[in-house]
């Protein structure tokens, strides 16, 4: 992959929804890569030149990323001459792309390293709305599915994970009426530090889990704009906290 392909991926209008721009979200993402010592490919020049190495750390105060020099000395020297390079790696099965500039040789903890400038934008190549984030055990969330309206009958279940697109619920006594393909209206979703949201849920699957539990996957249906923004903010907050803990 040449650096030109990175430029195309980061500027394509169709990929705008995947982009994370400079700020706390992007720094949390880069910190997670460094904390996990992720293997990264550094691509430079007009051909398929590449250096395979690791992201060692980030230094926001100096706007810099620090990489290990890798095992290919000649590729390292060519990369320094190029000055800019595309970075490709994976984090939680999600493809990460960005372009780093101002490549320089430096020292990190007494050994040779590569320094480059923190990018302005990172592509996280998965639909952000579909990224499921686990709910913290110390701040549980619950969802009451309205099984019938008259007479009113609801089943309250724990939320295991959440995205802007849907929920993963768990229950030890799931109602037989809660079956794949059915849609339930006027359900209530309790989100810590947000409050109670009303929503319609379409059941995507119901399957057996461990210890007699049932897992229930749901999609939101016709979620109002304000509720979607509240949910997006909540999911982003959970994601930042998760990345910060590595």
C-alpha positions in Angstrom: 0.0 0.0 0.0 1.5 3.3 -1.0 0.9 6.5 1.0 -1.3 7.7 -1.9 -3.8 5.0 -1.0 -3.9 6.4 2.6 -4.6 9.9 1.3 -7.4 8.6 -0.8 -9.0 6.6 2.1 -8.8 9.6 4.4 -10.3 12.1 1.9 -13.0 9.9 0.3 -16.4 11.4 1.1 -17.8 7.9 1.7 -15.4 7.4 4.6 -16.2 10.6 6.5 -18.3 8.6 9.0 -15.3 6.6 9.9 -13.0 9.5 10.8 -11.9 10.5 14.3 -10.5 14.0 14.3 -7.9 15.5 16.7 -9.2 15.6 20.2 -9.8 13.4 23.3 -11.3 10.6 21.2 -8.3 10.4 18.9 -5.8 10.6 21.7 -7.6 7.8 23.6 -7.4 5.7 20.5 -3.7 6.3 20.0 -3.0 5.6 23.7 -4.8 2.3 23.4 -2.6 1.3 20.4 0.5 2.2 22.3 -0.6 0.5 25.6 -1.2 -2.7 23.7 2.1 -2.5 21.8 0.2 -3.1 18.6 2.1 -4.1 15.5 1.9 -1.5 12.8 2.8 -1.2 9.2 4.4 2.1 8.1 4.0 2.6 4.4 5.9 5.3 2.5 6.9 6.5 -1.0 5.1 5.9 -4.3 5.6 2.1 -4.2 5.0 -0.6 -1.6 7.9 0.4 0.7 7.0 -0.6 4.2 8.5 -0.8 7.7 6.9 -3.2 10.2 7.2 -2.1 13.8 5.3 -1.1 16.9 3.8 2.1 18.3 5.7 2.7 21.6 3.9 5.8 22.9 2.5 9.2 22.3 3.5 12.6 23.7 0.6 15.1 23.3 2.6 17.9 24.9 5.0 17.7 21.9 2.5 16.5 19.3 4.5 13.4 18.7 4.2 9.7 18.2 7.0 7.3 19.0 7.7 4.1 17.1 10.2 1.3 17.4 12.8 1.4 14.6 11.9 -2.1 13.3 14.3 -4.7 12.1 15.0 -3.3 8.6 17.6 -0.6 8.9 17.6 0.3 5.2 13.8 0.7 5.2 14.1 2.9 8.3 16.5 5.2 6.5 14.3 5.4 3.4 11.3 6.3 5.6 13.3 9.1 7.2 14.1 10.4 3.7 10.4 10.3 2.7 9.4 12.2 5.8 5.7 11.1 5.7 4.2 7.7 6.0 0.9 5.9 6.3 0.1 3.8 9.4 -2.0 0.7 9.3 -2.9 -1.5 12.2 -5.8 -3.3 14.0 -7.5 -2.6 17.3 -10.2 -4.9 18.6 -10.7 -6.3 15.0 -11.1 -2.7 13.6 -8.8 -1.5 10.9 -7.0 1.8 11.9 -5.4 4.1 9.2 -3.7 7.5 9.5 -0.9 9.5 8.0 2.1 10.7 10.1 4.5 13.4 9.0 7.8 14.9 10.0 9.6 11.6 10.5 12.8 11.9 12.5 15.2 9.6 14.3 15.2 10.0 18.1 15.9 8.3 21.4 13.2 6.7 23.6 14.2 5.3 27.0 17.8 5.2 25.8 17.3 3.3 22.6 16.8 4.3 19.0 13.3 5.2 17.9 11.2 7.0 15.3 9.4 10.2 16.0 6.6 11.7 13.9 3.8 14.2 14.4 0.4 13.2 15.8 -2.1 13.2 12.9 -5.1 15.5 12.5 -7.4 12.6 11.6 -7.5 8.8 12.1 -9.8 6.5 10.1 -11.5 3.8 12.2 -12.8 1.6 9.4 -15.9 0.2 10.9 -19.3 1.8 11.0 -19.1 3.6 14.4 -22.8 3.1 14.9 -22.3 -0.7 14.9 -19.5 -0.7 17.4 -20.8 -2.5 20.5 -19.4 -1.2 23.9 -19.8 -3.3 27.0 -21.7 -1.7 29.9 -19.6 -1.3 33.1 -20.6 -3.6 35.9 -20.5 -0.8 38.4 -22.9 1.3 36.4 -25.5 -1.1 35.1 -28.1 -0.3 32.5 -31.5 -1.9 32.1 -34.2 -2.1 29.4 -37.8 -2.8 30.0 -39.4 -4.4 26.9 -43.1 -3.8 26.7 -44.4 -7.2 25.8 -48.1 -6.2 25.8 -49.7 -2.8 26.2 -53.2 -3.9 27.5 -52.8 -5.2 30.0 -49.5 -3.6 30.5 -46.7 -6.2 30.8 -43.0 -5.5 30.6 -39.9 -7.5 31.0 -36.9 -5.7 32.6 -33.5 -7.0 31.4 -29.9 -6.1 31.9 -28.1 -4.4 29.0 -24.8 -6.2 28.3 -23.6 -4.0 25.5 -24.8 -1.0 23.5 -24.2 0.9 20.2 -26.0 3.7 18.5 -27.7 1.0 16.4 -28.9 -1.4 19.1 -28.6 -3.4 22.3 -27.5 -6.7 23.7 -29.7 -7.8 26.5 -29.5 -10.8 28.9 -32.2 -12.6 30.9 -32.6 -15.8 32.8 -36.4 -15.8 32.2 -37.0 -14.4 28.7 -40.6 -14.2 27.7 -41.6 -16.6 24.9 -43.2 -13.6 23.1 -39.7 -12.1 22.7 -38.7 -13.8 19.6 -36.5 -12.9 16.5 -38.3 -10.8 14.0 -40.7 -9.2 16.4 -40.9 -5.4 17.1 -41.8 -4.0 20.5 -42.9 -0.4 20.9 -42.5 2.1 23.8 -39.8 0.2 25.6 -37.8 2.1 28.2 -34.0 2.2 28.4 -32.3 3.3 31.6 -28.9 4.8 31.0 -26.6 5.9 33.9 -26.0 9.6 34.0 -28.4 10.1 31.1 -31.8 9.0 32.3 -34.7 7.1 30.8 -35.2 6.9 27.1 -38.2 5.5 25.3 -37.5 3.4 22.2 -38.9 0.8 19.8 -36.9 -2.4 19.5 -36.7 -5.0 16.8 -35.5 -8.4 18.0 -32.7 -9.7 15.8 -31.9 -12.9 17.7 -32.5 -14.8 20.8 -30.0 -17.5 21.8 -28.9 -19.5 24.8 -25.9 -18.3 26.7 -24.0 -19.7 29.7 -25.7 -20.7 32.9 -29.1 -20.8 31.5 -29.0 -17.1 30.4 -30.5 -16.0 27.2 -28.9 -13.3 25.0 -31.2 -11.1 23.0 -29.9 -8.8 20.2 -32.0 -5.8 19.3 -32.0 -3.0 16.8 -33.4 0.5 17.5 -36.4 1.3 15.2 -37.1 5.0 14.3 -35.1 6.4 17.2 -35.8 10.2 17.5 -32.9 12.5 16.7 -32.5 13.9 20.2 -32.5 10.3 21.7 -29.9 9.3 19.0 -27.6 12.2 20.0 -27.9 11.3 23.7 -27.1 7.7 22.9 -24.2 8.6 20.7 -22.7 10.8 23.5 -23.2 8.0 26.1 -21.6 5.4 23.8 -18.7 7.7 23.1 -18.1 8.3 26.8 -18.1 4.5 27.4 -15.7 4.0 24.5 -13.3 6.7 25.8 -13.3 5.1 29.3 -12.7 1.6 27.8 -9.8 2.8 25.7 -8.2 4.7 28.6 -8.1 1.5 30.7 -6.5 -0.3 27.7 
